[in-house]
Amino acid sequence: MKIAITMQGSAADAAPDQRFGRARCFRIVDSTTGEQTCVDNAAGVDAAQGAGTQAVQTLARHGVQAVITGHVGPKAWTALQAAGIRAYSATQGTPAQLVEDFTAGRLAEIGAADRPGHW
């Protein structure tokens, strides 16, 4: 399964980003193979609007099935549902720890948008 984690930077020790659509990058982890890729989200960071939907399109193109983030806005939430990508909440941890928590079922699934648009 491919899991994306919103990150504040591409470095391995970067902190998770609480914003979904405006995260600096997405660390995509294949939970089966352990392979990791960091996908830049500069377009989302600088977007006047539509950052969340652009982010969902990027993740869908990479075959992501779940995303770990802090918060999701309304347009991003609608796009995630349409793409069949489930969202889970986490505020801290390394990518390895967050994937472990996800796999062990320790992360709460986000059930609806929890931030206004343009957050």
Backbone as CSV, one residue per row, in Angstrom:
resi,resn,N_x,N_y,N_z,CA_x,CA_y,CA_z,C_x,C_y,C_z
1,MET,0.837,-1.176,0.000,0.000,0.000,0.000,0.879,1.236,0.000
2,LYS,0.511,2.236,-0.772,1.256,3.495,-0.790,0.569,4.495,0.132
3,ILE,1.379,5.042,1.037,0.906,5.991,2.041,1.675,7.287,1.849
4,ALA,0.974,8.413,1.788,1.624,9.721,1.682,1.572,10.412,3.034
5,ILE,2.662,11.098,3.369,2.741,11.857,4.613,3.057,13.295,4.237
6,THR,2.254,14.241,4.729,2.534,15.646,4.449,3.737,16.074,5.288
7,MET,4.736,16.663,4.617,5.989,17.015,5.283,6.344,18.479,5.045
8,GLN,7.093,19.066,5.993,7.531,20.455,5.873,8.757,20.608,4.979
9,GLY,9.367,19.515,4.590,10.541,19.551,3.726,10.860,18.162,3.231
10,SER,11.841,18.067,2.354,12.172,16.778,1.747,13.221,15.987,2.529
11,ALA,13.863,16.607,3.512,14.883,15.913,4.296,14.261,14.774,5.094
12,ALA,15.027,13.745,5.314,14.533,12.567,6.038,14.080,12.913,7.457
13,ASP,14.655,13.968,8.049,14.284,14.345,9.411,13.308,15.521,9.463
14,ALA,12.725,15.876,8.320,11.750,16.971,8.288,10.532,16.623,9.131
15,ALA,9.903,17.642,9.664,8.712,17.444,10.496,7.475,17.295,9.609
16,PRO,6.476,16.581,10.102,5.212,16.486,9.370,4.568,17.871,9.250
17,ASP,3.891,18.103,8.159,3.178,19.365,7.944,1.719,19.161,8.316
18,GLN,1.157,20.082,9.051,-0.233,19.969,9.480,-1.222,20.308,8.375
19,ARG,-0.755,20.992,7.329,-1.634,21.384,6.227,-1.539,20.354,5.113
20,PHE,-2.657,19.918,4.614,-2.646,18.935,3.541,-2.266,19.573,2.200
21,GLY,-3.084,20.444,1.682,-2.868,20.997,0.341,-1.671,21.898,0.219
22,ARG,-1.249,22.497,1.314,-0.124,23.435,1.265,1.136,22.890,1.928
23,ALA,1.189,21.594,2.099,2.413,20.957,2.623,3.546,21.168,1.630
24,ARG,4.753,21.322,2.124,5.923,21.532,1.246,6.158,20.335,0.333
25,CYS,5.978,19.133,0.864,6.147,17.935,0.036,5.369,16.767,0.624
26,PHE,5.247,15.735,-0.171,4.601,14.500,0.261,5.638,13.389,0.233
27,ARG,5.866,12.763,1.382,6.739,11.593,1.409,5.838,10.399,1.181
28,ILE,6.058,9.709,0.067,5.248,8.551,-0.283,6.030,7.300,0.084
29,VAL,5.415,6.482,0.920,6.051,5.273,1.422,5.249,4.067,0.963
30,ASP,5.933,3.109,0.358,5.297,1.843,0.007,5.439,0.938,1.223
31,SER,4.327,0.656,1.894,4.393,-0.108,3.142,4.806,-1.558,2.925
32,THR,4.735,-2.043,1.695,5.136,-3.417,1.397,6.643,-3.524,1.184
33,THR,7.195,-2.601,0.377,8.613,-2.677,0.029,9.499,-1.767,0.872
34,GLY,8.895,-0.749,1.521,9.674,0.215,2.286,10.242,1.331,1.437
35,GLU,10.054,1.267,0.129,10.571,2.301,-0.771,9.910,3.640,-0.455
36,GLN,10.722,4.717,-0.481,10.214,6.055,-0.188,10.576,7.020,-1.301
37,THR,9.656,7.932,-1.577,9.858,8.980,-2.568,9.314,10.270,-1.983
38,CYS,10.001,11.372,-2.232,9.487,12.663,-1.799,9.025,13.426,-3.034
39,VAL,7.761,13.821,-3.038,7.173,14.535,-4.167,6.979,15.992,-3.755
40,ASP,7.612,16.903,-4.489,7.531,18.330,-4.210,6.113,18.845,-4.446
41,ASN,5.654,19.745,-3.586,4.326,20.321,-3.716,4.403,21.842,-3.804
42,ALA,5.431,22.370,-4.471,5.606,23.819,-4.577,4.391,24.483,-5.211
43,ALA,3.772,23.832,-6.175,2.588,24.407,-6.821,1.456,24.599,-5.817
44,GLY,1.299,23.658,-4.904,0.257,23.771,-3.885,0.566,24.824,-2.852
45,VAL,1.825,24.932,-2.477,2.224,25.903,-1.468,1.917,27.314,-1.948
46,ASP,2.166,27.573,-3.225,2.012,28.915,-3.783,0.673,29.161,-4.471
47,ALA,-0.217,28.183,-4.495,-1.487,28.323,-5.211,-2.400,29.337,-4.528
48,ALA,-3.056,30.168,-5.351,-4.033,31.119,-4.813,-5.261,30.370,-4.317
49,GLN,-5.617,29.306,-5.016,-6.724,28.445,-4.609,-6.575,27.092,-5.278
50,GLY,-7.279,26.104,-4.795,-7.220,24.769,-5.392,-6.040,23.925,-4.958
51,ALA,-5.338,24.341,-3.911,-4.159,23.596,-3.465,-4.524,22.169,-3.057
52,GLY,-5.625,22.004,-2.358,-6.034,20.674,-1.897,-6.389,19.741,-3.035
53,THR,-7.133,20.242,-4.001,-7.512,19.382,-5.123,-6.302,19.039,-5.984
54,GLN,-5.380,19.983,-6.152,-4.137,19.683,-6.876,-3.346,18.611,-6.145
55,ALA,-3.286,18.708,-4.835,-2.551,17.726,-4.036,-3.153,16.338,-4.197
56,VAL,-4.473,16.253,-4.186,-5.128,14.957,-4.362,-4.806,14.386,-5.739
57,GLN,-4.826,15.208,-6.767,-4.490,14.739,-8.114,-3.064,14.192,-8.155
58,THR,-2.147,14.884,-7.517,-0.759,14.421,-7.463,-0.666,13.062,-6.777
59,LEU,-1.315,12.923,-5.637,-1.258,11.659,-4.902,-1.921,10.527,-5.686
60,ALA,-3.021,10.807,-6.334,-3.708,9.784,-7.130,-2.814,9.314,-8.279
61,ARG,-2.096,10.236,-8.919,-1.180,9.854,-10.010,-0.074,8.920,-9.512
62,HIS,0.283,9.044,-8.243,1.334,8.203,-7.652,0.776,6.924,-7.021
63,GLY,-0.519,6.703,-7.146,-1.112,5.472,-6.634,-1.279,5.420,-5.129
64,VAL,-1.338,6.578,-4.491,-1.490,6.642,-3.038,-2.902,6.209,-2.643
65,GLN,-2.978,5.435,-1.573,-4.265,4.947,-1.074,-4.651,5.549,0.272
66,ALA,-3.677,6.129,0.973,-3.942,6.764,2.269,-2.972,7.917,2.460
67,VAL,-3.423,8.939,3.181,-2.569,10.082,3.485,-2.613,10.340,4.983
68,ILE,-1.435,10.667,5.525,-1.312,11.026,6.937,-1.005,12.516,6.977
69,THR,-1.849,13.277,7.658,-1.715,14.729,7.690,-2.322,15.265,8.981
70,GLY,-2.247,16.557,9.161,-2.850,17.156,10.337,-4.292,17.551,10.106
71,HIS,-4.519,18.301,9.023,-5.848,18.855,8.776,-6.160,18.858,7.285
72,VAL,-7.459,18.815,6.982,-7.926,18.781,5.593,-9.060,19.787,5.434
73,GLY,-8.983,20.605,4.375,-10.033,21.572,4.075,-11.171,20.933,3.285
74,PRO,-12.247,21.676,3.058,-13.448,21.108,2.436,-13.265,20.637,0.984
75,LYS,-12.582,21.412,0.166,-12.387,20.990,-1.234,-11.452,19.789,-1.312
76,ALA,-10.418,19.803,-0.498,-9.497,18.668,-0.466,-10.231,17.417,0.013
77,TRP,-11.086,17.578,1.020,-11.829,16.433,1.546,-12.708,15.815,0.461
78,THR,-13.410,16.649,-0.284,-14.269,16.161,-1.366,-13.435,15.437,-2.414
79,ALA,-12.280,16.000,-2.763,-11.401,15.382,-3.765,-10.829,14.057,-3.258
80,LEU,-10.452,14.005,-1.988,-9.931,12.753,-1.417,-10.990,11.654,-1.489
81,GLN,-12.223,11.986,-1.141,-13.304,11.005,-1.210,-13.515,10.524,-2.634
82,ALA,-13.517,11.447,-3.581,-13.726,11.089,-4.989,-12.609,10.184,-5.502
83,ALA,-11.388,10.404,-5.015,-10.238,9.607,-5.458,-10.103,8.297,-4.682
84,GLY,-10.890,8.131,-3.635,-10.798,6.909,-2.829,-9.565,6.863,-1.943
85,ILE,-9.040,8.039,-1.589,-7.866,8.122,-0.714,-8.352,8.444,0.695
86,ARG,-8.009,7.588,1.638,-8.418,7.786,3.031,-7.400,8.663,3.737
87,ALA,-7.859,9.481,4.674,-6.986,10.409,5.393,-6.948,10.058,6.872
88,TYR,-5.751,10.171,7.452,-5.528,9.852,8.853,-4.796,11.014,9.513
89,SER,-5.088,11.241,10.781,-4.550,12.375,11.506,-3.314,12.012,12.317
90,ALA,-2.290,12.861,12.208,-1.081,12.741,13.033,-0.433,14.112,13.096
91,THR,0.120,14.458,14.245,0.717,15.776,14.409,2.234,15.757,14.532
92,GLN,2.803,14.586,14.802,4.262,14.518,14.955,4.749,13.100,14.715
93,GLY,6.055,12.992,14.498,6.677,11.689,14.291,7.473,11.644,13.009
94,THR,8.373,10.705,12.943,9.146,10.492,11.723,8.289,9.723,10.724
95,PRO,8.631,9.765,9.447,7.872,8.964,8.483,7.801,7.493,8.876
96,ALA,8.910,6.924,9.347,8.906,5.508,9.738,7.933,5.267,10.894
97,GLN,7.942,6.157,11.889,7.040,6.011,13.034,5.585,6.166,12.603
98,LEU,5.319,7.121,11.727,3.943,7.349,11.282,3.413,6.168,10.477
99,VAL,4.258,5.583,9.626,3.835,4.396,8.871,3.590,3.235,9.829
100,GLU,4.454,3.095,10.833,4.257,2.035,11.829,2.941,2.238,12.584
101,ASP,2.672,3.484,12.981,1.424,3.786,13.680,0.217,3.509,12.784
102,PHE,0.321,3.871,11.518,-0.768,3.616,10.567,-1.020,2.114,10.438
103,THR,0.049,1.369,10.216,-0.057,-0.080,10.026,-0.642,-0.768,11.261
104,ALA,-0.297,-0.259,12.435,-0.783,-0.836,13.691,-2.189,-0.352,14.058
105,GLY,-2.755,0.543,13.250,-4.099,1.034,13.521,-4.172,2.063,14.632
106,ARG,-3.052,2.757,14.907,-3.029,3.732,16.003,-3.392,5.152,15.569
107,LEU,-3.615,5.384,14.282,-3.970,6.724,13.822,-5.479,6.826,13.611
108,ALA,-6.036,7.947,14.006,-7.474,8.177,13.829,-7.752,8.579,12.383
109,GLU,-8.777,7.971,11.806,-9.172,8.346,10.454,-9.915,9.679,10.511
110,ILE,-9.601,10.549,9.573,-10.280,11.834,9.469,-11.606,11.575,8.759
111,GLY,-12.707,12.004,9.369,-14.030,11.695,8.839,-14.691,12.819,8.080
112,ALA,-14.088,14.011,8.083,-14.663,15.166,7.396,-13.632,16.286,7.397
113,ALA,-13.865,17.296,6.563,-12.988,18.467,6.565,-13.008,19.080,7.956
114,ASP,-11.832,19.485,8.438,-11.784,20.067,9.773,-11.159,21.452,9.798
115,ARG,-10.995,22.054,8.620,-10.469,23.412,8.500,-11.201,24.104,7.368
116,PRO,-11.315,25.439,7.452,-11.935,26.163,6.343,-10.989,26.165,5.141
117,GLY,-11.509,26.488,3.983,-10.651,26.586,2.799,-9.607,27.677,2.972
118,HIS,-8.519,27.588,2.234,-7.419,28.563,2.231,-6.748,28.679,3.587
119,TRP,-6.655,27.590,4.321,-6.022,27.609,5.625,-4.536,27.500,5.497
